[in-house]
């Protein structure tokens, strides 16, 4: 870290929300654009970019409609499998929010954030869909065994055991459903940590005290 050089300055946007490096090939770097932690003002992005030479050159690989990408998760053994958590444009109703997956290195993307596989129509004002896990996707964490995903957002804490195809709410027992930080244990797939926040008082920790909550039963208790 004693010396740095820019590798993304020539790209059409400089608003970066997430970066991920492929574990078994560090020459593969993913950059998700758009500010990942917006407030009342923010800069939108242009989707996702990929480099296969350590950042010397970049390829734009879609997801332009997401506007803001908050999280990128790579598969540690398969560089073609990548998950993206996208918040979407927070100022307009749209259908580009959620969890996306690619199995071909970014050539195509599948949106997987519905609780069911049925199509739903977004609310014309909020963009929220009743059968979806929440219209504002922030942080996502993958379990140690790679089969379980955890997410905390405006709507609560959710768990998926089928790579994001379906989701269960696991907020029961928490002092608040609102929050963003979530982390899966690096070894135990059933252990996760969340930090509930006060939605209506500056999104601060409840009672002004940062308290991390843990479940050792995959959110069941």
HUJONOR-V347930 format. One record per pair of residues at least 6 apart in sequence whose C-alpha atoms are under 7 Angstrom apart, sorted by the first residue. I is the first residue (numbers start at 1). GAP is how many residues later the second one is. D is the distance in Angstrom with one decimal. If there is no record, write none. Layout:
i->I gap->GAP d->D
i->I gap->GAP d->D
This chain:
i->7 gap->48 d->5.5
i->7 gap->49 d->6.2
i->13 gap->32 d->6.5
i->13 gap->33 d->6.9
i->15 gap->18 d->5.4
i->15 gap->19 d->4.9
i->15 gap->20 d->5.9
i->15 gap->28 d->6.4
i->15 gap->29 d->6.8
i->15 gap->30 d->5.8
i->16 gap->15 d->7.0
i->16 gap->16 d->6.0
i->16 gap->17 d->4.2
i->16 gap->18 d->5.2
i->16 gap->19 d->5.8
i->17 gap->15 d->5.6
i->17 gap->16 d->5.2
i->17 gap->17 d->5.3
i->17 gap->18 d->4.6
i->17 gap->19 d->4.3
i->17 gap->51 d->6.8
i->17 gap->52 d->5.5
i->17 gap->53 d->5.3
i->18 gap->13 d->5.8
i->18 gap->14 d->4.9
i->18 gap->15 d->6.9
i->18 gap->51 d->6.4
i->18 gap->52 d->5.6
i->18 gap->53 d->5.5
i->18 gap->54 d->6.3
i->19 gap->11 d->5.6
i->19 gap->12 d->4.6
i->19 gap->13 d->6.3
i->19 gap->53 d->6.7
i->20 gap->9 d->5.9
i->20 gap->10 d->5.1
i->20 gap->11 d->6.7
i->20 gap->52 d->5.9
i->20 gap->53 d->6.8
i->21 gap->7 d->6.0
i->21 gap->8 d->4.7
i->21 gap->9 d->6.4
i->22 gap->6 d->5.5
i->22 gap->7 d->6.4
i->22 gap->52 d->6.1
i->22 gap->54 d->6.7
i->22 gap->57 d->6.4
i->23 gap->53 d->5.2
i->24 gap->52 d->6.2
i->24 gap->53 d->6.3
i->27 gap->25 d->5.3
i->27 gap->26 d->4.9
i->27 gap->27 d->4.2
i->28 gap->23 d->5.5
i->28 gap->24 d->4.3
i->28 gap->25 d->6.4
i->28 gap->26 d->6.1
i->29 gap->21 d->5.8
i->29 gap->22 d->5.1
i->29 gap->23 d->6.5
i->29 gap->25 d->6.3
i->29 gap->26 d->6.8
i->30 gap->19 d->5.8
i->30 gap->20 d->4.6
i->30 gap->21 d->6.5
i->31 gap->17 d->5.8
i->31 gap->18 d->5.2
i->31 gap->19 d->6.4
i->32 gap->15 d->6.1
i->32 gap->16 d->4.6
i->32 gap->17 d->6.5
i->32 gap->37 d->5.2
i->33 gap->12 d->4.5
i->33 gap->13 d->6.0
i->33 gap->14 d->5.6
i->33 gap->15 d->6.1
i->33 gap->35 d->6.0
i->33 gap->36 d->5.8
i->34 gap->9 d->6.1
i->34 gap->10 d->4.4
i->34 gap->11 d->3.7
i->34 gap->12 d->7.0
i->34 gap->33 d->5.7
i->34 gap->34 d->4.0
i->34 gap->35 d->5.9
i->35 gap->7 d->6.4
i->35 gap->8 d->5.9
i->35 gap->9 d->6.3
i->35 gap->33 d->5.7
i->36 gap->32 d->5.9
i->36 gap->33 d->5.8
i->36 gap->34 d->4.4
i->44 gap->23 d->5.2
i->44 gap->24 d->5.9
i->45 gap->22 d->4.8
i->45 gap->23 d->5.8
i->46 gap->18 d->4.7
i->46 gap->21 d->5.9
i->47 gap->15 d->5.6
i->47 gap->16 d->4.4
i->47 gap->17 d->4.0
i->47 gap->18 d->6.9
i->47 gap->19 d->6.3
i->47 gap->20 d->6.2
i->48 gap->12 d->6.1
i->48 gap->13 d->5.7
i->48 gap->14 d->5.9
i->48 gap->15 d->6.1
i->49 gap->9 d->6.3
i->49 gap->10 d->5.5
i->49 gap->11 d->4.5
i->49 gap->12 d->5.7
i->50 gap->8 d->5.5
i->50 gap->9 d->5.2
i->50 gap->10 d->6.5
i->51 gap->6 d->5.9
i->51 gap->7 d->4.6
i->51 gap->8 d->6.4
i->61 gap->45 d->5.8
i->61 gap->46 d->6.4
i->65 gap->31 d->5.8
i->66 gap->20 d->5.9
i->66 gap->21 d->6.7
i->66 gap->22 d->4.3
i->66 gap->23 d->6.6
i->66 gap->30 d->5.0
i->66 gap->31 d->6.1
i->67 gap->21 d->5.1
i->67 gap->22 d->5.3
i->68 gap->18 d->5.9
i->68 gap->19 d->5.6
i->68 gap->20 d->5.2
i->68 gap->21 d->6.5
i->69 gap->16 d->6.1
i->69 gap->17 d->4.3
i->69 gap->18 d->6.1
i->70 gap->15 d->5.7
i->70 gap->16 d->5.6
i->70 gap->17 d->6.6
i->70 gap->68 d->5.6
i->70 gap->69 d->6.5
i->71 gap->13 d->5.7
i->71 gap->14 d->4.9
i->71 gap->68 d->6.0
i->71 gap->69 d->6.6
i->72 gap->11 d->5.7
i->72 gap->12 d->4.6
i->72 gap->13 d->6.4
i->73 gap->9 d->5.8
i->73 gap->10 d->5.0
i->73 gap->11 d->6.4
i->74 gap->7 d->6.4
i->74 gap->8 d->4.6
i->74 gap->9 d->6.4
i->75 gap->6 d->5.6
i->75 gap->7 d->6.1
i->79 gap->26 d->6.7
i->80 gap->23 d->5.2
i->80 gap->24 d->4.9
i->80 gap->25 d->3.9
i->81 gap->21 d->5.5
i->81 gap->22 d->4.5
i->81 gap->23 d->6.7
i->81 gap->24 d->6.2
i->82 gap->19 d->5.7
i->82 gap->20 d->5.4
i->82 gap->21 d->6.9
i->83 gap->16 d->6.9
i->83 gap->17 d->5.5
i->83 gap->18 d->4.5
i->83 gap->19 d->6.6
i->84 gap->15 d->5.6
i->84 gap->16 d->5.0
i->84 gap->17 d->6.4
i->85 gap->13 d->5.8
i->85 gap->14 d->4.7
i->85 gap->15 d->6.5
i->85 gap->52 d->6.2
i->85 gap->53 d->6.6
i->85 gap->55 d->6.7
i->86 gap->11 d->5.3
i->86 gap->12 d->5.3
i->86 gap->13 d->6.4
i->86 gap->51 d->5.8
i->86 gap->52 d->7.0
i->87 gap->10 d->5.0
i->87 gap->11 d->6.4
i->87 gap->49 d->5.0
i->87 gap->50 d->4.6
i->87 gap->51 d->6.1
i->88 gap->8 d->5.6
i->88 gap->9 d->4.7
i->93 gap->31 d->6.3
i->93 gap->32 d->6.3
i->93 gap->33 d->5.7
i->93 gap->34 d->4.1
i->94 gap->33 d->5.7
i->97 gap->38 d->6.2
i->97 gap->39 d->6.7
i->97 gap->40 d->6.7
i->98 gap->13 d->6.8
i->98 gap->15 d->5.0
i->98 gap->39 d->5.6
i->99 gap->12 d->5.8
i->99 gap->13 d->5.3
i->99 gap->14 d->5.0
i->99 gap->65 d->7.0
i->100 gap->9 d->6.2
i->100 gap->10 d->5.4
i->100 gap->11 d->4.4
i->100 gap->12 d->5.7
i->101 gap->8 d->5.5
i->101 gap->9 d->5.3
i->101 gap->10 d->6.6
i->102 gap->6 d->6.0
i->102 gap->7 d->4.8
i->102 gap->8 d->6.4
i->112 gap->52 d->5.4
i->112 gap->53 d->5.1
i->113 gap->19 d->6.4
i->113 gap->20 d->6.4
i->113 gap->51 d->6.0
i->113 gap->52 d->6.5
i->114 gap->17 d->6.3
i->114 gap->18 d->4.4
i->114 gap->19 d->6.2
i->114 gap->51 d->6.7
i->114 gap->52 d->6.2
i->115 gap->16 d->5.6
i->115 gap->17 d->5.1
i->115 gap->18 d->6.1
i->115 gap->51 d->4.5
i->115 gap->52 d->4.9
i->116 gap->15 d->6.7
i->116 gap->50 d->5.6
i->120 gap->9 d->6.2
i->120 gap->11 d->6.9
i->121 gap->8 d->6.2
i->122 gap->6 d->5.2
i->122 gap->7 d->4.7
i->123 gap->6 d->6.3
i->127 gap->8 d->6.7
i->128 gap->6 d->6.6
i->128 gap->7 d->4.9
i->133 gap->34 d->6.9
i->134 gap->20 d->6.9
i->134 gap->21 d->5.5
i->136 gap->17 d->6.4
i->136 gap->18 d->6.4
i->137 gap->16 d->6.0
i->138 gap->15 d->5.9
i->138 gap->42 d->6.2
i->139 gap->12 d->6.1
i->139 gap->13 d->6.5
i->139 gap->41 d->6.0
i->139 gap->42 d->6.3
i->139 gap->43 d->6.5
i->140 gap->9 d->6.9
i->140 gap->10 d->5.7
i->140 gap->11 d->4.6
i->140 gap->42 d->6.8
i->141 gap->8 d->5.7
i->141 gap->9 d->5.3
i->141 gap->10 d->6.5
i->141 gap->41 d->6.5
i->141 gap->42 d->5.5
i->141 gap->43 d->5.7
i->142 gap->6 d->6.0
i->142 gap->7 d->4.6
i->142 gap->8 d->6.4
i->142 gap->42 d->6.2
i->143 gap->6 d->6.1
i->143 gap->41 d->5.3
i->143 gap->42 d->6.7
i->143 gap->46 d->4.8
i->144 gap->41 d->6.8
i->144 gap->42 d->5.3
i->144 gap->43 d->5.2
i->144 gap->44 d->6.3
i->144 gap->45 d->5.0
i->145 gap->44 d->6.0
i->147 gap->14 d->5.8
i->147 gap->15 d->6.6
i->147 gap->16 d->6.3
i->148 gap->11 d->7.0
i->148 gap->12 d->5.6
i->148 gap->13 d->4.5
i->148 gap->14 d->6.9
i->148 gap->15 d->6.6
i->149 gap->10 d->5.6
i->149 gap->11 d->5.1
i->149 gap->12 d->6.5
i->149 gap->14 d->6.7
i->150 gap->8 d->5.7
i->150 gap->9 d->4.6
i->150 gap->10 d->6.6
i->151 gap->6 d->5.6
i->151 gap->7 d->5.1
i->151 gap->8 d->6.5
i->151 gap->31 d->6.5
i->152 gap->6 d->6.3
i->152 gap->27 d->6.0
i->152 gap->28 d->5.1
i->152 gap->29 d->6.6
i->152 gap->30 d->6.1
i->153 gap->25 d->6.1
i->153 gap->26 d->5.4
i->153 gap->27 d->5.1
i->154 gap->24 d->4.9
i->154 gap->25 d->6.2
i->155 gap->22 d->6.3
i->155 gap->23 d->6.1
i->156 gap->13 d->7.0
i->156 gap->15 d->5.7
i->156 gap->21 d->4.2
i->156 gap->22 d->5.6
i->157 gap->12 d->5.9
i->157 gap->13 d->5.5
i->157 gap->14 d->5.0
i->157 gap->20 d->6.7
i->158 gap->9 d->6.2
i->158 gap->10 d->5.5
i->158 gap->11 d->4.4
i->158 gap->12 d->5.4
i->159 gap->8 d->5.4
i->159 gap->9 d->5.3
i->159 gap->10 d->6.4
i->159 gap->11 d->6.7
i->160 gap->6 d->5.9
i->160 gap->7 d->4.6
i->160 gap->8 d->6.4
i->170 gap->49 d->5.3
i->170 gap->50 d->6.6
i->171 gap->6 d->6.0
i->176 gap->20 d->5.6
i->176 gap->21 d->6.7
i->177 gap->19 d->6.6
i->178 gap->18 d->6.0
i->178 gap->19 d->5.7
i->178 gap->20 d->6.8
i->178 gap->21 d->6.1
i->179 gap->16 d->6.4
i->179 gap->17 d->4.8
i->179 gap->18 d->4.9
i->181 gap->13 d->5.6
i->181 gap->14 d->5.6
i->182 gap->11 d->5.6
i->182 gap->12 d->4.5
i->182 gap->13 d->6.9
i->183 gap->9 d->5.6
i->183 gap->10 d->5.2
i->183 gap->11 d->6.6
i->184 gap->7 d->6.1
i->184 gap->8 d->4.4
i->184 gap->9 d->6.4
i->185 gap->6 d->5.4
i->185 gap->7 d->5.7
i->190 gap->26 d->5.5
i->190 gap->27 d->5.2
i->190 gap->28 d->4.2
i->191 gap->24 d->5.5
i->191 gap->25 d->4.2
i->191 gap->26 d->6.3
i->191 gap->27 d->5.7
i->192 gap->22 d->5.8
i->192 gap->23 d->5.5
i->192 gap->24 d->6.7
i->192 gap->26 d->6.8
i->193 gap->19 d->6.5
i->193 gap->20 d->5.6
i->193 gap->21 d->4.5
i->193 gap->22 d->6.6
i->194 gap->18 d->5.8
i->194 gap->19 d->5.4
i->194 gap->20 d->6.6
i->195 gap->16 d->6.3
i->195 gap->17 d->4.9
i->195 gap->18 d->6.2
i->196 gap->9 d->6.7
i->197 gap->6 d->5.5
i->197 gap->7 d->5.5
i->197 gap->8 d->4.6
i->197 gap->9 d->5.6
i->198 gap->6 d->5.4
i->198 gap->7 d->5.9
i->198 gap->8 d->5.4
i->215 gap->6 d->5.8
